Amino acid sequence: MKYLAILPLLMLGIVLLAAGCSAPEAPAMPATPVPTLTGTLVAPSPFPSAVPLPQTSAPHPTSTARTAYTSDEINRHFVDLAFSADNSNIRRYSAPLLTVAITGSYNDADLAAMNRFFLLFNNNSFNTRLPSEVKQGDQGDIVIRFIPANGLAGINTDNTWKVYRNPATGTICYMVRTSSYQTFSTDLIYINADLAGDERTHWLFRSLLNTLGLPGETGTYPESIFYSVNNNMTELGPIDLKVMQLLYGNKITNGMTLDDVRSVLLIRNT
């Protein structure tokens, strides 16, 4: 009887076990289709997009001054500078050492500029030297006197003087009275003391170069301190230094005529 009581319970468990094994499976979730990407993938930038800069035109290249010249160019430049309407013969110093003095309304910048000029001249002259430093006073082979413009206007400008003016303004820049026009042994230069800066130095150098034998000018070489268009250059160009070497070299002598120079330098009449 004991076994008969358990039997129904066993049968119920078997039925429940069979039902669990045969239960239908839960339907699987359909897979989500992955879209196909086209084009180029770009990684996101951690920085904000740069604002485009406005377009600017490229700077124009700076013209480079010439540094090399033919012998013919140098010789012709020499003729342009050594001769002028008032100078038909070579005028140059023959003394081995010249004294240069400065007086009037000059300043420290004028002294420094002249000493720099002396060094340049001595490096390019083969037989004449300028002093290592300018002398302060009114005694020398060359005397430079700084005078205000109103003082220059009152000087007697007869044929013993040559007046040089700024081609743009007409202002007197300097005046020269050379020993070839008077009985004194001193070459006297008057400089406009009202000039300033590069203009002042430019005309100071031009006056010295004039007295040393280069009174002319050029319309051919803008890089030359002798360029006829108004300029305030304070340095001699390379072709100017070549001319200085010719004037104070061994080929050129004081008093030569233009024909003499053409013959010595083999310049053709063209």
C-alpha positions as CSV (number, residue, x, y, z in Angstrom):
1,M,0.0,0.0,0.0
2,K,2.9,2.3,0.7
3,Y,4.2,2.0,-2.8
4,L,0.8,2.6,-4.3
5,A,0.7,6.0,-2.6
6,I,4.0,7.1,-4.1
7,L,3.3,5.9,-7.6
8,P,1.0,8.9,-8.5
9,L,3.6,11.3,-7.4
10,L,6.3,9.7,-9.6
11,M,4.0,9.7,-12.6
12,L,3.2,13.4,-12.1
13,G,7.0,14.3,-12.0
14,I,7.7,12.3,-15.2
15,V,4.9,14.2,-17.0
16,L,6.2,17.6,-15.9
17,L,9.8,16.7,-16.9
18,A,8.7,15.7,-20.4
19,A,6.7,18.9,-20.8
20,G,9.7,21.0,-19.9
21,C,12.0,19.2,-22.4
22,S,9.6,19.5,-25.3
23,A,8.7,23.3,-24.8
24,P,9.3,25.4,-27.9
25,E,12.4,27.6,-27.9
26,A,12.0,31.4,-27.8
27,P,12.3,32.9,-31.3
28,A,15.8,34.5,-31.9
29,M,15.9,38.4,-32.4
30,P,16.6,39.3,-36.0
31,A,20.1,40.8,-36.5
32,T,20.2,44.5,-37.3
33,P,21.8,45.1,-40.7
34,V,25.0,47.2,-40.6
35,P,25.0,50.0,-43.1
36,T,27.8,50.0,-45.7
37,L,29.9,53.2,-45.4
38,T,31.2,54.9,-48.5
39,G,33.8,57.6,-49.0
40,T,36.8,58.6,-46.8
41,L,36.5,58.4,-43.1
42,V,37.8,61.5,-41.3
43,A,38.8,61.3,-37.7
44,P,37.3,64.1,-35.7
45,S,39.7,66.9,-34.8
46,P,40.1,67.7,-31.1
47,F,40.7,71.4,-32.2
48,P,38.2,73.8,-33.8
49,S,38.6,74.4,-37.5
50,A,41.1,77.2,-38.3
51,V,39.7,80.4,-39.7
52,P,41.2,80.9,-43.2
53,L,43.6,83.8,-43.4
54,P,43.0,86.5,-46.1
55,Q,45.2,86.0,-49.2
56,T,48.0,88.5,-49.6
57,S,50.2,89.1,-52.6
58,A,53.8,87.9,-52.3
59,P,56.2,90.8,-51.6
60,H,58.2,92.1,-54.5
61,P,61.8,91.0,-54.5
62,T,64.3,93.7,-53.5
63,S,66.6,94.7,-56.3
64,T,70.2,93.9,-55.6
65,A,72.8,96.6,-56.3
66,R,75.5,95.5,-58.8
67,T,78.9,94.6,-57.4
68,A,80.7,93.5,-60.6
69,Y,81.6,95.7,-63.6
70,T,83.5,95.4,-66.8
71,S,86.7,97.4,-67.3
72,D,85.0,99.5,-69.9
73,E,82.2,100.4,-67.5
74,I,84.7,101.4,-64.8
75,N,86.8,103.5,-67.2
76,R,83.8,105.4,-68.5
77,H,82.5,106.0,-65.0
78,F,85.9,107.4,-64.2
79,V,85.7,109.8,-67.1
80,D,82.2,110.9,-66.0
81,L,83.4,111.7,-62.5
82,A,86.9,113.1,-63.1
83,F,85.8,115.6,-65.8
84,S,83.0,118.1,-65.7
85,A,81.9,121.3,-67.3
86,D,84.3,123.2,-65.0
87,N,87.1,120.7,-65.0
88,S,88.9,119.8,-68.3
89,N,92.0,118.3,-66.7
90,I,92.7,115.7,-64.1
91,R,93.0,117.3,-60.7
92,R,94.4,115.1,-58.0
93,Y,96.8,115.4,-55.1
94,S,100.3,114.1,-55.4
95,A,101.5,114.6,-51.8
96,P,102.0,111.4,-49.8
97,L,100.0,112.7,-46.8
98,L,97.3,115.3,-46.7
99,T,96.0,117.2,-43.6
100,V,92.3,117.8,-43.3
101,A,90.8,120.2,-40.8
102,I,87.2,120.9,-39.7
103,T,85.7,124.1,-38.2
104,G,82.5,125.9,-37.7
105,S,79.1,124.3,-36.7
106,Y,80.2,120.7,-36.9
107,N,79.2,117.9,-34.5
108,D,80.5,114.5,-33.3
109,A,78.6,112.7,-36.1
110,D,80.6,114.8,-38.7
111,L,83.9,113.8,-37.0
112,A,83.0,110.1,-37.1
113,A,81.8,110.3,-40.7
114,M,85.0,112.0,-41.8
115,N,87.2,109.5,-40.0
116,R,85.3,106.7,-41.6
117,F,85.8,108.3,-45.0
118,F,89.6,108.7,-44.4
119,L,89.9,104.9,-43.7
120,L,88.0,104.1,-46.9
121,F,90.1,106.4,-49.0
122,N,93.4,105.1,-47.5
123,N,92.3,101.5,-48.3
124,N,91.8,102.4,-52.0
125,S,94.6,104.9,-52.7
126,F,98.0,103.7,-53.7
127,N,100.1,106.9,-53.3
128,T,98.3,109.5,-51.2
129,R,97.0,109.1,-47.7
130,L,94.6,111.1,-45.6
131,P,95.1,111.4,-41.8
132,S,93.8,108.7,-39.5
133,E,91.7,111.4,-37.7
134,V,90.4,114.8,-38.8
135,K,92.0,117.8,-37.3
136,Q,89.8,120.4,-35.5
137,G,90.7,123.9,-36.6
138,D,91.2,125.9,-39.7
139,Q,94.7,124.9,-40.8
140,G,95.2,122.1,-43.4
141,D,95.5,121.1,-47.0
142,I,91.8,120.8,-47.0
143,V,89.6,122.8,-44.6
144,I,85.9,122.0,-44.2
145,R,83.8,124.8,-42.6
146,F,80.2,124.2,-41.5
147,I,78.1,127.4,-42.0
148,P,74.3,127.9,-41.7
149,A,72.4,128.4,-44.9
150,N,71.9,132.1,-44.4
151,G,75.7,132.5,-44.0
152,L,76.3,130.7,-47.2
153,A,74.0,133.0,-49.1
154,G,76.1,135.9,-48.1
155,I,79.4,134.6,-49.4
156,N,80.8,136.2,-52.5
157,T,80.1,133.5,-55.2
158,D,82.3,134.8,-58.0
159,N,84.2,132.5,-60.4
160,T,86.5,131.4,-57.6
161,W,83.6,129.4,-56.1
162,K,81.6,126.5,-57.3
163,V,78.1,126.1,-55.7
164,Y,76.4,122.7,-55.5
165,R,72.7,122.5,-54.8
166,N,70.2,119.8,-54.0
167,P,68.7,119.0,-57.4
168,A,65.2,118.5,-55.8
169,T,65.0,121.6,-53.6
170,G,67.6,124.0,-54.9
171,T,69.1,124.3,-51.4
172,I,72.8,125.1,-51.3
173,C,74.5,121.9,-50.0
174,Y,78.2,122.9,-50.3
175,M,80.6,125.3,-52.0
176,V,84.2,124.7,-53.0
177,R,87.1,127.1,-53.6
178,T,90.1,125.2,-54.8
179,S,93.7,126.1,-54.9
180,S,93.6,126.1,-58.7
181,Y,91.5,129.3,-58.6
182,Q,93.3,131.3,-56.0
183,T,96.7,132.0,-54.5
184,F,96.2,130.1,-51.2
185,S,97.5,126.6,-50.7
186,T,94.4,125.5,-48.9
187,D,91.3,123.9,-50.5
188,L,88.4,125.4,-48.7
189,I,84.9,123.7,-48.5
190,Y,81.8,125.3,-47.1
191,I,79.1,122.9,-45.9
192,N,75.5,123.9,-45.2
193,A,75.3,123.3,-41.4
194,D,71.4,123.2,-41.5
195,L,71.5,119.9,-43.3
196,A,70.9,116.8,-41.0
197,G,71.1,113.0,-41.0
198,D,72.1,111.1,-44.2
199,E,71.7,114.2,-46.3
200,R,74.3,116.0,-44.3
201,T,76.8,113.1,-44.5
202,H,76.1,112.5,-48.2
203,W,77.0,116.1,-49.2
204,L,80.0,116.1,-46.8
205,F,81.4,113.1,-48.6
206,R,80.5,114.6,-52.0
207,S,82.4,117.8,-51.2
208,L,85.5,115.8,-50.1
209,L,85.4,113.6,-53.2
210,N,85.0,116.8,-55.3
211,T,88.1,118.3,-53.8
212,L,90.1,115.1,-54.1
213,G,89.4,115.2,-57.9
214,L,86.0,113.7,-58.6
215,P,83.6,116.7,-59.3
216,G,81.4,114.9,-61.8
217,E,78.3,112.8,-61.5
218,T,76.5,109.9,-63.3
219,G,73.1,109.2,-64.6
220,T,73.9,105.5,-65.3
221,Y,74.5,103.9,-61.9
222,P,71.8,104.4,-59.2
223,E,74.1,102.5,-56.7
224,S,76.7,105.2,-57.0
225,I,77.1,108.0,-54.5
226,F,77.5,110.3,-57.5
227,Y,74.1,109.4,-59.0
228,S,72.6,112.6,-60.4
229,V,69.1,112.0,-59.2
230,N,68.6,113.3,-55.7
231,N,69.9,110.7,-53.2
232,N,71.2,110.6,-49.6
233,M,73.6,107.7,-50.0
234,T,76.4,107.7,-47.4
235,E,78.5,104.9,-48.8
236,L,80.5,104.7,-52.0
237,G,79.4,102.0,-54.4
238,P,81.8,99.3,-55.6
239,I,82.2,101.1,-58.9
240,D,83.0,104.3,-57.1
241,L,85.8,102.6,-55.2
242,K,87.2,101.3,-58.5
243,V,87.3,104.9,-59.8
244,M,89.1,106.1,-56.7
245,Q,91.7,103.3,-57.2
246,L,92.2,104.6,-60.8
247,L,92.5,108.2,-59.8
248,Y,95.0,107.5,-57.0
249,G,96.8,104.7,-58.8
250,N,99.8,104.7,-61.1
251,K,98.1,105.2,-64.5
252,I,96.6,108.6,-63.9
253,T,98.6,111.8,-63.2
254,N,97.6,115.3,-62.3
255,G,96.9,117.6,-65.3
256,M,96.0,114.8,-67.8
257,T,93.5,115.9,-70.5
258,L,90.5,113.8,-71.5
259,D,92.3,112.6,-74.6
260,D,95.3,111.5,-72.4
261,V,93.0,109.5,-70.1
262,R,91.2,107.9,-73.1
263,S,94.6,106.8,-74.5
264,V,95.9,105.4,-71.2
265,L,92.6,103.6,-70.4
266,L,92.1,102.4,-74.0
267,I,88.6,104.0,-74.1
268,R,87.1,104.1,-77.6
269,N,85.4,107.3,-78.8
270,T,81.8,106.0,-79.2
